[in-house]
Amino acid sequence: MVNGAVQAALWRRSVLLGALGLPLATLTRTRPARGENNDEAFRIAFGGDSLAHGMFLTLTPLMRGQEGMRLINGTRHATGLTRSDEHDWPVVLRTLVSRDRPNLLVMWIGANDFRPFVDREARARLQFGTEAFATAYGARVRRITAEAVEAGTKVAWIGLPNMRDNQFAAAARTLNTIQEAAATEAGAVWVPTWTATSDDQGRFRAALGEDRRRFRAEDGVHFSDHGYRRIAGLAFAQVAEADPEIGSRIQGARTVLSA
């Protein structure tokens, strides 16, 4: 459980993350490749907060040359699953799936989810770290995943990465436990990122390789372009392993990401 002081610190941190200067973008689309038939294009939608938005921004220019592929941006920074009164993710994603019919939905969210969970119907605020919070939060993850899967969309749910701040990292691990159980139960492919973002001692890793290439952003939460490429490659590899048919459709994208 995260105590009150830690929760307050995490809340202040989440507010700061929402003010990183990333452009607000919700349900926008990339331009299809020239001559592309939209009905035949393989459509990848991205949903989530600034983590998912950063990945979308990195992948968009890389994928422009991929024939038969279309990226859909359903992200919105400074949002989370705990506050449907601010941004109702289940409703937003249901609309996206119904309208754009993505073949794959990539979800990455949670950087702002250390706040209390607001249950409007019960008129309750459920504190982070409590059993009630875990139950309500897990139900929201399952709902988003199940509705997309039932509509014929494959869902890849990316886990939160290791964080520089130890208290923030501990809270992220709590959310990962809830997200993984709920998402996989509802039919999603779970994409763990903790090992990929940690060193051999399990500590936050800011750079990769012998040349110490920058992997994470200065805030210790987000990623560099190189980092987003690496996590996207990890996600696509997990999806390809779970669903070889989809794997064949995204092979070109995987090749670009590994270059």
Buried (B, 14 or more C-beta within 10 A) or exposed (E): EBEEEBBEBBBEBBEEBBEBEBEEBBBEBBEBBEEBEEEEBBBBBBBBBBBBBBBBBBBBEBBEEBEBBBBBBBBBBBBBBBBBEBBBBBEBBBEBBEEBBBBBBBBBBBBBBBBBBBBEEEEEEBBBBBEBBBEBBBBBBBBBBBBBBEBEBBBBBBBBBBBBBEBBBBBBBBBBEBBBBBBBEBBBBBBBBBEBBBEEEEEBBBEBEEEEEBBBBEBBBBBBBBBBBBBBBBBBBBBBEBBEEBBEBBEBBBEBBEE
